[in-house]
Amino acid sequence: MNVHSKGLLITFLGVMFVVPDALFIRLLDSSAWTISFWRGILASIFILGFLYFFQERDAFFKIFRTSYLVLVYIILFGLCAPGFVLAVKLTSVANVVLIIASMPVFAAIWSKIFLGEVISSRIKHTILGVFLGLIFIAYGSGFNENASLLGDGIALCVSAMFAGAVTIGRRLKTISLVPALPFAYLLGSLLVFPFSDTYTFLAAKWFIIVPHAASIALASALLALGPRYISPAEVAILILLESILSPLLVWLVLGENPGNWAILGGLIVIGVLVMSNLSFIRSQRRKNPN
């Protein structure tokens, strides 16, 4: 298997492990703070265990000596974890994952601001198309009892912060950021600790929260590794699978209808991103036919 195929496989598996995330949150009948706390604590334990056995013992300390951007990455990723749970609790799953699908747009903006990259006409058209879709999704929140503008706004913030973390990952692409993930999840858990139920929840819900945290740990590690070997456009297309499969899974299991406006807006967002990224991949292949 060549390096490119390896990157595609790792990223695809990472996306598949993150698909049931929203369903797990729905099944855990507790506050967003309690779920976020245990989700983060257990995910960090799983990742720490993996790194302890398969990485150098001082990998945790080496990464902090790499760049101050690692700390920014930890803060952004740490805020995303409870933010995602809170968004799922406040609005429909379809709205959350479709809004977060806008992440490549924010990544392009941050890359322009912080990396000095040029925003091409293709990206400008993509931004306009994606935000048109987001307007439809937000509009539909007023007609869907499962949705709310507050939850949509939090999902948009999560998308922007996650895009910031991805941008830092691109800046530091020569190193693995997996050792930073446990610290990010621990940070998110510490932020919500004062508001969480830390005593009875784990005993009552361990059979859901443990596999939930394990899937998140695997997804986070794989999605930190896979994109190092493939183009951002290919990563974006693979991540769109989660935007399609996650709400379908919740709809199938719990009967949560995303609503017509969310479906329409989602089709616009996904359609625009797919066409944009396929266009980029084709142009790259024409430039580098080998």
Buried (B, 14 or more C-beta within 10 A) or exposed (E): EEEEEBBBBBBBBBBBBBBBBBBBBBBBEBBBBBBBBBBBBBBBBBBBEBBEEEBEEEBBEEBBEBBEBBBBBBBBBBBBBBBBBBBBBBBBBBBBBBBBBBBBBBBBBBBBEEEEBEEEEBBEBBBEBBBEBBEBBBBBBEEBEBBBBEBBBBBBBBBBBBBBBBBBBBBBEEBBBBBBBBBBBBBBBEBBBEEBBBEEBBEEBEEBBBEBBBBBBBBBBBBBBBBBBBBBBBBBBBBBBBBBBBBBBBBEEEEBBBBEBBBBBBEBBBBBBEBBBEBBBEEEEEEEEE
